[in-house]
Amino acid sequence: MGAWRRFVVFVIDTSLLLVAGTVTALVWANAAPASYARAAHALHFAVNDVAMVFFFALAAKEIVEATREGGPLASPREAAVPLLGAAAGMIVPAALYVAGAAVLGRPDLVRGWAIPSATDIAFSYLVARLIFPPRHPAMPFLLLLAVADDALGLVVLAVVYPTHALSPVSIVAGVGPALLLAWWLRRRQTVSYWPYVVGAGSLAWGGFYFGGVHPALALVPVIPFMPLEPHYHEPLDEPSPRAADTLNVFAAQWRVPVQVILFLFGLANAGVPLASVGAPTWLVLGALLVGKPAGIVLTTLGATAAGLKRPVGMTCADVALVGLAAAIGFTVALFFATAAFPPGPILDQAKMGALLSVVAGPLAVAGSRRRTRRQSPA
């Protein structure tokens, strides 16, 4: 039982279910494209618009908890450098993507500018764990980058990629009562998370869906109202199933189901023909592999020169490795791609760029190993 539990924890921590769903989708889409297309179409709404609500809820939980005592966002002054790095790590890849589309004379691709601004927090953090010791200052630095990236990404998804024409009246009509209900539940000290999810979450989902905002964000405004004790868990730490506060109980109980959801997300979205390589592929991949590290490194150096302080013991080489690890877009980049483009060759090619961004992980590990060999005494 101990070995089985360790295996399950390993699968969950390394997002292997997402990888399995992605690989299954790629094999299926290339072996039997017609049947895969039918299955993906049948899954799309249930997975992307409904089930992914819980994925983004856990992302919002990380953002909320990171502002608590002990979290990387607890002190804005200490967080200034990585926060600026996170912003530049989104702006520079987006700018490179847009510039590349302009050079190619492809204005039809500009809508995908946000795809390379994404960072997959789970995969990036796992790569950092392979590179750096547990107490290395680069770990909280990357964590803050990823959390800030998630926060900005949620805003981008809501504002830039509406599902249809925005209807502020519908949004207010749904989200307003959702927030009032969540506030009331917190005020009366409701311990169970279900009234927040089913009650307030359903109202917000309806408001977003009919208002033109992606409904997968429905629980994002509700999550901050769930009671939370003032302590902090790193994102890949296993939440205790006996957690006393509502938000951590929610995170503990949905940790595994969300991984199953990610399997279905990979299955429904990652199935592209292996020949689907074109301009969007290279624009997304190049912007991630070049723009992310460049934006993070240059902004960190500039902020340090301006008088701000990066974490003690963190070198420029460490910052570069963090930037490369953060270049893994994968899950969030795939989601942005499906929001940016309709089904067709452009979407498939953009997805391929998001999938190929995982090469940033091995590149970061290889860079770390090479640096270690150089530093080792002869």
Secondary structure, DSSP 8 states (H G I E B T S, - for coil): -HHHHHHHHHHHHTTHHHHHHHHHHHHHHHH-HHHHHHHHHHHHIIIIIIIHHHHHHHHHHHHHHHTSTTSTTS-HHHHHHHHHHHHHHHHHHHHHHHHHHHHTT-GGGGGGTTGGG---HHHHHHHHHHHS-TT-THHHHHHHHHHHHHHHHHHHHHHH--SSS--HHHHHHHHHHHHHHHHHHHHTT---SHIIIIIIHHHHHHHHHHHTS-GGGTTTTTGGGS---S----TTS---TT-SSHHHHHHHHHHHHHHHHHHHHHHHH----TT--SHHHHHHHHIIIIIHHHHHHHHHHHHHHTT----TT--HHHHHHHHHHTT--HHHHHHHHHHHS-SSHHHHHHHHHHHHGGGHHHHHHHHHHHHHHHHS--
